Amino acid sequence: PTNGSRLALALNFAVFYHQVLKQPDKACLLAKAAFDDAVSMMDQLEDEHYQETSTLMRTLRDNLTAWTNQLMEAGLGAD
């Protein structure tokens, strides 16, 4: 779950759902799942991979926060 390529793919896929497919609810679900899976493994991460993983996770979290706020403002809610 903390593999940089996996996290980058999840991030890009979530952005694709949000911006291209206009499905912010699915984008949020994907970003949250990737973030939650990775955060549970952060303490086991080697130093050489920690920086890349934490940067990707920060971007996932930031996008998830923004998208969730947009959904709440639109009255759609997010699970």
Phi and psi restraints in degrees (range 20) as a CNS / XPLOR table:
assign (resid 1 and name C) (resid 2 and name N)
       (resid 2 and name CA) (resid 2 and name C) 1.0 -100.8 20.0 2
assign (resid 2 and name N) (resid 2 and name CA)
       (resid 2 and name C) (resid 3 and name N) 1.0 5.1 20.0 2
assign (resid 2 and name C) (resid 3 and name N)
       (resid 3 and name CA) (resid 3 and name C) 1.0 -62.1 20.0 2
assign (resid 3 and name N) (resid 3 and name CA)
       (resid 3 and name C) (resid 4 and name N) 1.0 129.0 20.0 2
assign (resid 3 and name C) (resid 4 and name N)
       (resid 4 and name CA) (resid 4 and name C) 1.0 -58.4 20.0 2
assign (resid 4 and name N) (resid 4 and name CA)
       (resid 4 and name C) (resid 5 and name N) 1.0 -40.8 20.0 2
assign (resid 4 and name C) (resid 5 and name N)
       (resid 5 and name CA) (resid 5 and name C) 1.0 -65.9 20.0 2
assign (resid 5 and name N) (resid 5 and name CA)
       (resid 5 and name C) (resid 6 and name N) 1.0 -40.1 20.0 2
assign (resid 5 and name C) (resid 6 and name N)
       (resid 6 and name CA) (resid 6 and name C) 1.0 -64.4 20.0 2
assign (resid 6 and name N) (resid 6 and name CA)
       (resid 6 and name C) (resid 7 and name N) 1.0 -45.0 20.0 2
assign (resid 6 and name C) (resid 7 and name N)
       (resid 7 and name CA) (resid 7 and name C) 1.0 -66.1 20.0 2
assign (resid 7 and name N) (resid 7 and name CA)
       (resid 7 and name C) (resid 8 and name N) 1.0 -40.6 20.0 2
assign (resid 7 and name C) (resid 8 and name N)
       (resid 8 and name CA) (resid 8 and name C) 1.0 -64.1 20.0 2
assign (resid 8 and name N) (resid 8 and name CA)
       (resid 8 and name C) (resid 9 and name N) 1.0 -40.2 20.0 2
assign (resid 8 and name C) (resid 9 and name N)
       (resid 9 and name CA) (resid 9 and name C) 1.0 -64.7 20.0 2
assign (resid 9 and name N) (resid 9 and name CA)
       (resid 9 and name C) (resid 10 and name N) 1.0 -43.9 20.0 2
assign (resid 9 and name C) (resid 10 and name N)
       (resid 10 and name CA) (resid 10 and name C) 1.0 -61.9 20.0 2
assign (resid 10 and name N) (resid 10 and name CA)
       (resid 10 and name C) (resid 11 and name N) 1.0 -42.0 20.0 2
assign (resid 10 and name C) (resid 11 and name N)
       (resid 11 and name CA) (resid 11 and name C) 1.0 -61.7 20.0 2
assign (resid 11 and name N) (resid 11 and name CA)
       (resid 11 and name C) (resid 12 and name N) 1.0 -49.5 20.0 2
assign (resid 11 and name C) (resid 12 and name N)
       (resid 12 and name CA) (resid 12 and name C) 1.0 -63.3 20.0 2
assign (resid 12 and name N) (resid 12 and name CA)
       (resid 12 and name C) (resid 13 and name N) 1.0 -38.9 20.0 2
assign (resid 12 and name C) (resid 13 and name N)
       (resid 13 and name CA) (resid 13 and name C) 1.0 -66.8 20.0 2
assign (resid 13 and name N) (resid 13 and name CA)
       (resid 13 and name C) (resid 14 and name N) 1.0 -40.8 20.0 2
assign (resid 13 and name C) (resid 14 and name N)
       (resid 14 and name CA) (resid 14 and name C) 1.0 -63.7 20.0 2
assign (resid 14 and name N) (resid 14 and name CA)
       (resid 14 and name C) (resid 15 and name N) 1.0 -43.3 20.0 2
assign (resid 14 and name C) (resid 15 and name N)
       (resid 15 and name CA) (resid 15 and name C) 1.0 -62.8 20.0 2
assign (resid 15 and name N) (resid 15 and name CA)
       (resid 15 and name C) (resid 16 and name N) 1.0 -39.8 20.0 2
assign (resid 15 and name C) (resid 16 and name N)
       (resid 16 and name CA) (resid 16 and name C) 1.0 -59.9 20.0 2
assign (resid 16 and name N) (resid 16 and name CA)
       (resid 16 and name C) (resid 17 and name N) 1.0 -46.7 20.0 2
assign (resid 16 and name C) (resid 17 and name N)
       (resid 17 and name CA) (resid 17 and name C) 1.0 -59.4 20.0 2
assign (resid 17 and name N) (resid 17 and name CA)
       (resid 17 and name C) (resid 18 and name N) 1.0 -41.8 20.0 2
assign (resid 17 and name C) (resid 18 and name N)
       (resid 18 and name CA) (resid 18 and name C) 1.0 -72.2 20.0 2
assign (resid 18 and name N) (resid 18 and name CA)
       (resid 18 and name C) (resid 19 and name N) 1.0 -49.9 20.0 2
assign (resid 18 and name C) (resid 19 and name N)
       (resid 19 and name CA) (resid 19 and name C) 1.0 -89.8 20.0 2
assign (resid 19 and name N) (resid 19 and name CA)
       (resid 19 and name C) (resid 20 and name N) 1.0 -37.0 20.0 2
assign (resid 19 and name C) (resid 20 and name N)
       (resid 20 and name CA) (resid 20 and name C) 1.0 -92.9 20.0 2
assign (resid 20 and name N) (resid 20 and name CA)
       (resid 20 and name C) (resid 21 and name N) 1.0 -50.6 20.0 2
assign (resid 20 and name C) (resid 21 and name N)
       (resid 21 and name CA) (resid 21 and name C) 1.0 -83.7 20.0 2
assign (resid 21 and name N) (resid 21 and name CA)
       (resid 21 and name C) (resid 22 and name N) 1.0 -11.5 20.0 2
assign (resid 21 and name C) (resid 22 and name N)
       (resid 22 and name CA) (resid 22 and name C) 1.0 57.5 20.0 2
assign (resid 22 and name N) (resid 22 and name CA)
       (resid 22 and name C) (resid 23 and name N) 1.0 44.7 20.0 2
assign (resid 22 and name C) (resid 23 and name N)
       (resid 23 and name CA) (resid 23 and name C) 1.0 -123.3 20.0 2
assign (resid 23 and name N) (resid 23 and name CA)
       (resid 23 and name C) (resid 24 and name N) 1.0 73.5 20.0 2
assign (resid 23 and name C) (resid 24 and name N)
       (resid 24 and name CA) (resid 24 and name C) 1.0 -63.6 20.0 2
assign (resid 24 and name N) (resid 24 and name CA)
       (resid 24 and name C) (resid 25 and name N) 1.0 -28.7 20.0 2
assign (resid 24 and name C) (resid 25 and name N)
       (resid 25 and name CA) (resid 25 and name C) 1.0 -64.4 20.0 2
assign (resid 25 and name N) (resid 25 and name CA)
       (resid 25 and name C) (resid 26 and name N) 1.0 -42.9 20.0 2
assign (resid 25 and name C) (resid 26 and name N)
       (resid 26 and name CA) (resid 26 and name C) 1.0 -70.2 20.0 2
assign (resid 26 and name N) (resid 26 and name CA)
       (resid 26 and name C) (resid 27 and name N) 1.0 -35.0 20.0 2
assign (resid 26 and name C) (resid 27 and name N)
       (resid 27 and name CA) (resid 27 and name C) 1.0 -60.9 20.0 2
assign (resid 27 and name N) (resid 27 and name CA)
       (resid 27 and name C) (resid 28 and name N) 1.0 -43.0 20.0 2
assign (resid 27 and name C) (resid 28 and name N)
       (resid 28 and name CA) (resid 28 and name C) 1.0 -64.6 20.0 2
assign (resid 28 and name N) (resid 28 and name CA)
       (resid 28 and name C) (resid 29 and name N) 1.0 -43.5 20.0 2
assign (resid 28 and name C) (resid 29 and name N)
       (resid 29 and name CA) (resid 29 and name C) 1.0 -61.5 20.0 2
assign (resid 29 and name N) (resid 29 and name CA)
       (resid 29 and name C) (resid 30 and name N) 1.0 -43.5 20.0 2
assign (resid 29 and name C) (resid 30 and name N)
       (resid 30 and name CA) (resid 30 and name C) 1.0 -66.4 20.0 2
assign (resid 30 and name N) (resid 30 and name CA)
       (resid 30 and name C) (resid 31 and name N) 1.0 -46.5 20.0 2
assign (resid 30 and name C) (resid 31 and name N)
       (resid 31 and name CA) (resid 31 and name C) 1.0 -63.2 20.0 2
assign (resid 31 and name N) (resid 31 and name CA)
       (resid 31 and name C) (resid 32 and name N) 1.0 -41.7 20.0 2
assign (resid 31 and name C) (resid 32 and name N)
       (resid 32 and name CA) (resid 32 and name C) 1.0 -65.6 20.0 2
assign (resid 32 and name N) (resid 32 and name CA)
       (resid 32 and name C) (resid 33 and name N) 1.0 -42.5 20.0 2
assign (resid 32 and name C) (resid 33 and name N)
       (resid 33 and name CA) (resid 33 and name C) 1.0 -62.5 20.0 2
assign (resid 33 and name N) (resid 33 and name CA)
       (resid 33 and name C) (resid 34 and name N) 1.0 -45.6 20.0 2
assign (resid 33 and name C) (resid 34 and name N)
       (resid 34 and name CA) (resid 34 and name C) 1.0 -63.9 20.0 2
assign (resid 34 and name N) (resid 34 and name CA)
       (resid 34 and name C) (resid 35 and name N) 1.0 -43.2 20.0 2
assign (resid 34 and name C) (resid 35 and name N)
       (resid 35 and name CA) (resid 35 and name C) 1.0 -64.2 20.0 2
assign (resid 35 and name N) (resid 35 and name CA)
       (resid 35 and name C) (resid 36 and name N) 1.0 -48.9 20.0 2
assign (resid 35 and name C) (resid 36 and name N)
       (resid 36 and name CA) (resid 36 and name C) 1.0 -62.2 20.0 2
assign (resid 36 and name N) (resid 36 and name CA)
       (resid 36 and name C) (resid 37 and name N) 1.0 -40.6 20.0 2
assign (resid 36 and name C) (resid 37 and name N)
       (resid 37 and name CA) (resid 37 and name C) 1.0 -62.3 20.0 2
assign (resid 37 and name N) (resid 37 and name CA)
       (resid 37 and name C) (resid 38 and name N) 1.0 -43.2 20.0 2
assign (resid 37 and name C) (resid 38 and name N)
       (resid 38 and name CA) (resid 38 and name C) 1.0 -73.3 20.0 2
assign (resid 38 and name N) (resid 38 and name CA)
       (resid 38 and name C) (resid 39 and name N) 1.0 -39.4 20.0 2
assign (resid 38 and name C) (resid 39 and name N)
       (resid 39 and name CA) (resid 39 and name C) 1.0 -63.1 20.0 2
assign (resid 39 and name N) (resid 39 and name CA)
       (resid 39 and name C) (resid 40 and name N) 1.0 -30.4 20.0 2
assign (resid 39 and name C) (resid 40 and name N)
       (resid 40 and name CA) (resid 40 and name C) 1.0 -70.8 20.0 2
assign (resid 40 and name N) (resid 40 and name CA)
       (resid 40 and name C) (resid 41 and name N) 1.0 -15.2 20.0 2
assign (resid 40 and name C) (resid 41 and name N)
       (resid 41 and name CA) (resid 41 and name C) 1.0 -110.2 20.0 2
assign (resid 41 and name N) (resid 41 and name CA)
       (resid 41 and name C) (resid 42 and name N) 1.0 -1.5 20.0 2
assign (resid 41 and name C) (resid 42 and name N)
       (resid 42 and name CA) (resid 42 and name C) 1.0 -58.3 20.0 2
assign (resid 42 and name N) (resid 42 and name CA)
       (resid 42 and name C) (resid 43 and name N) 1.0 -36.7 20.0 2
assign (resid 42 and name C) (resid 43 and name N)
       (resid 43 and name CA) (resid 43 and name C) 1.0 -70.1 20.0 2
assign (resid 43 and name N) (resid 43 and name CA)
       (resid 43 and name C) (resid 44 and name N) 1.0 -14.7 20.0 2
assign (resid 43 and name C) (resid 44 and name N)
       (resid 44 and name CA) (resid 44 and name C) 1.0 -97.7 20.0 2
assign (resid 44 and name N) (resid 44 and name CA)
       (resid 44 and name C) (resid 45 and name N) 1.0 2.6 20.0 2
assign (resid 44 and name C) (resid 45 and name N)
       (resid 45 and name CA) (resid 45 and name C) 1.0 -81.4 20.0 2
assign (resid 45 and name N) (resid 45 and name CA)
       (resid 45 and name C) (resid 46 and name N) 1.0 139.7 20.0 2
assign (resid 45 and name C) (resid 46 and name N)
       (resid 46 and name CA) (resid 46 and name C) 1.0 -73.6 20.0 2
assign (resid 46 and name N) (resid 46 and name CA)
       (resid 46 and name C) (resid 47 and name N) 1.0 151.3 20.0 2
assign (resid 46 and name C) (resid 47 and name N)
       (resid 47 and name CA) (resid 47 and name C) 1.0 -55.8 20.0 2
assign (resid 47 and name N) (resid 47 and name CA)
       (resid 47 and name C) (resid 48 and name N) 1.0 -36.9 20.0 2
assign (resid 47 and name C) (resid 48 and name N)
       (resid 48 and name CA) (resid 48 and name C) 1.0 -67.1 20.0 2
assign (resid 48 and name N) (resid 48 and name CA)
       (resid 48 and name C) (resid 49 and name N) 1.0 -23.8 20.0 2
assign (resid 48 and name C) (resid 49 and name N)
       (resid 49 and name CA) (resid 49 and name C) 1.0 -103.3 20.0 2
assign (resid 49 and name N) (resid 49 and name CA)
       (resid 49 and name C) (resid 50 and name N) 1.0 -9.7 20.0 2
assign (resid 49 and name C) (resid 50 and name N)
       (resid 50 and name CA) (resid 50 and name C) 1.0 -62.7 20.0 2
assign (resid 50 and name N) (resid 50 and name CA)
       (resid 50 and name C) (resid 51 and name N) 1.0 -44.4 20.0 2
assign (resid 50 and name C) (resid 51 and name N)
       (resid 51 and name CA) (resid 51 and name C) 1.0 -62.4 20.0 2
assign (resid 51 and name N) (resid 51 and name CA)
       (resid 51 and name C) (resid 52 and name N) 1.0 -48.5 20.0 2
assign (resid 51 and name C) (resid 52 and name N)
       (resid 52 and name CA) (resid 52 and name C) 1.0 -61.5 20.0 2
assign (resid 52 and name N) (resid 52 and name CA)
       (resid 52 and name C) (resid 53 and name N) 1.0 -45.9 20.0 2
assign (resid 52 and name C) (resid 53 and name N)
       (resid 53 and name CA) (resid 53 and name C) 1.0 -63.8 20.0 2
assign (resid 53 and name N) (resid 53 and name CA)
       (resid 53 and name C) (resid 54 and name N) 1.0 -44.2 20.0 2
assign (resid 53 and name C) (resid 54 and name N)
       (resid 54 and name CA) (resid 54 and name C) 1.0 -67.1 20.0 2
assign (resid 54 and name N) (resid 54 and name CA)
       (resid 54 and name C) (resid 55 and name N) 1.0 -34.4 20.0 2
assign (resid 54 and name C) (resid 55 and name N)
       (resid 55 and name CA) (resid 55 and name C) 1.0 -65.4 20.0 2
assign (resid 55 and name N) (resid 55 and name CA)
       (resid 55 and name C) (resid 56 and name N) 1.0 -46.1 20.0 2
assign (resid 55 and name C) (resid 56 and name N)
       (resid 56 and name CA) (resid 56 and name C) 1.0 -64.5 20.0 2
assign (resid 56 and name N) (resid 56 and name CA)
       (resid 56 and name C) (resid 57 and name N) 1.0 -40.0 20.0 2
assign (resid 56 and name C) (resid 57 and name N)
       (resid 57 and name CA) (resid 57 and name C) 1.0 -66.1 20.0 2
assign (resid 57 and name N) (resid 57 and name CA)
       (resid 57 and name C) (resid 58 and name N) 1.0 -37.7 20.0 2
assign (resid 57 and name C) (resid 58 and name N)
       (resid 58 and name CA) (resid 58 and name C) 1.0 -63.0 20.0 2
assign (resid 58 and name N) (resid 58 and name CA)
       (resid 58 and name C) (resid 59 and name N) 1.0 -41.0 20.0 2
assign (resid 58 and name C) (resid 59 and name N)
       (resid 59 and name CA) (resid 59 and name C) 1.0 -67.4 20.0 2
assign (resid 59 and name N) (resid 59 and name CA)
       (resid 59 and name C) (resid 60 and name N) 1.0 -42.1 20.0 2
assign (resid 59 and name C) (resid 60 and name N)
       (resid 60 and name CA) (resid 60 and name C) 1.0 -58.3 20.0 2
assign (resid 60 and name N) (resid 60 and name CA)
       (resid 60 and name C) (resid 61 and name N) 1.0 -46.7 20.0 2
assign (resid 60 and name C) (resid 61 and name N)
       (resid 61 and name CA) (resid 61 and name C) 1.0 -62.9 20.0 2
assign (resid 61 and name N) (resid 61 and name CA)
       (resid 61 and name C) (resid 62 and name N) 1.0 -44.4 20.0 2
assign (resid 61 and name C) (resid 62 and name N)
       (resid 62 and name CA) (resid 62 and name C) 1.0 -62.6 20.0 2
assign (resid 62 and name N) (resid 62 and name CA)
       (resid 62 and name C) (resid 63 and name N) 1.0 -44.5 20.0 2
assign (resid 62 and name C) (resid 63 and name N)
       (resid 63 and name CA) (resid 63 and name C) 1.0 -63.7 20.0 2
assign (resid 63 and name N) (resid 63 and name CA)
       (resid 63 and name C) (resid 64 and name N) 1.0 -44.3 20.0 2
assign (resid 63 and name C) (resid 64 and name N)
       (resid 64 and name CA) (resid 64 and name C) 1.0 -60.7 20.0 2
assign (resid 64 and name N) (resid 64 and name CA)
       (resid 64 and name C) (resid 65 and name N) 1.0 -42.4 20.0 2
assign (resid 64 and name C) (resid 65 and name N)
       (resid 65 and name CA) (resid 65 and name C) 1.0 -62.7 20.0 2
assign (resid 65 and name N) (resid 65 and name CA)
       (resid 65 and name C) (resid 66 and name N) 1.0 -47.2 20.0 2
assign (resid 65 and name C) (resid 66 and name N)
       (resid 66 and name CA) (resid 66 and name C) 1.0 -63.1 20.0 2
assign (resid 66 and name N) (resid 66 and name CA)
       (resid 66 and name C) (resid 67 and name N) 1.0 -45.6 20.0 2
assign (resid 66 and name C) (resid 67 and name N)
       (resid 67 and name CA) (resid 67 and name C) 1.0 -66.8 20.0 2
assign (resid 67 and name N) (resid 67 and name CA)
       (resid 67 and name C) (resid 68 and name N) 1.0 -40.3 20.0 2
assign (resid 67 and name C) (resid 68 and name N)
       (resid 68 and name CA) (resid 68 and name C) 1.0 -62.9 20.0 2
assign (resid 68 and name N) (resid 68 and name CA)
       (resid 68 and name C) (resid 69 and name N) 1.0 -42.6 20.0 2
assign (resid 68 and name C) (resid 69 and name N)
       (resid 69 and name CA) (resid 69 and name C) 1.0 -62.1 20.0 2
assign (resid 69 and name N) (resid 69 and name CA)
       (resid 69 and name C) (resid 70 and name N) 1.0 -41.2 20.0 2
assign (resid 69 and name C) (resid 70 and name N)
       (resid 70 and name CA) (resid 70 and name C) 1.0 -61.9 20.0 2
assign (resid 70 and name N) (resid 70 and name CA)
       (resid 70 and name C) (resid 71 and name N) 1.0 -42.3 20.0 2
assign (resid 70 and name C) (resid 71 and name N)
       (resid 71 and name CA) (resid 71 and name C) 1.0 -64.8 20.0 2
assign (resid 71 and name N) (resid 71 and name CA)
       (resid 71 and name C) (resid 72 and name N) 1.0 -41.2 20.0 2
assign (resid 71 and name C) (resid 72 and name N)
       (resid 72 and name CA) (resid 72 and name C) 1.0 -66.1 20.0 2
assign (resid 72 and name N) (resid 72 and name CA)
       (resid 72 and name C) (resid 73 and name N) 1.0 -40.4 20.0 2
assign (resid 72 and name C) (resid 73 and name N)
       (resid 73 and name CA) (resid 73 and name C) 1.0 -64.8 20.0 2
assign (resid 73 and name N) (resid 73 and name CA)
       (resid 73 and name C) (resid 74 and name N) 1.0 -33.8 20.0 2
assign (resid 73 and name C) (resid 74 and name N)
       (resid 74 and name CA) (resid 74 and name C) 1.0 -81.4 20.0 2
assign (resid 74 and name N) (resid 74 and name CA)
       (resid 74 and name C) (resid 75 and name N) 1.0 -7.3 20.0 2
assign (resid 74 and name C) (resid 75 and name N)
       (resid 75 and name CA) (resid 75 and name C) 1.0 79.5 20.0 2
assign (resid 75 and name N) (resid 75 and name CA)
       (resid 75 and name C) (resid 76 and name N) 1.0 16.8 20.0 2
assign (resid 75 and name C) (resid 76 and name N)
       (resid 76 and name CA) (resid 76 and name C) 1.0 -92.7 20.0 2
assign (resid 76 and name N) (resid 76 and name CA)
       (resid 76 and name C) (resid 77 and name N) 1.0 -21.8 20.0 2
assign (resid 76 and name C) (resid 77 and name N)
       (resid 77 and name CA) (resid 77 and name C) 1.0 69.8 20.0 2
assign (resid 77 and name N) (resid 77 and name CA)
       (resid 77 and name C) (resid 78 and name N) 1.0 163.3 20.0 2
assign (resid 77 and name C) (resid 78 and name N)
       (resid 78 and name CA) (resid 78 and name C) 1.0 -141.1 20.0 2
assign (resid 78 and name N) (resid 78 and name CA)
       (resid 78 and name C) (resid 79 and name N) 1.0 139.1 20.0 2
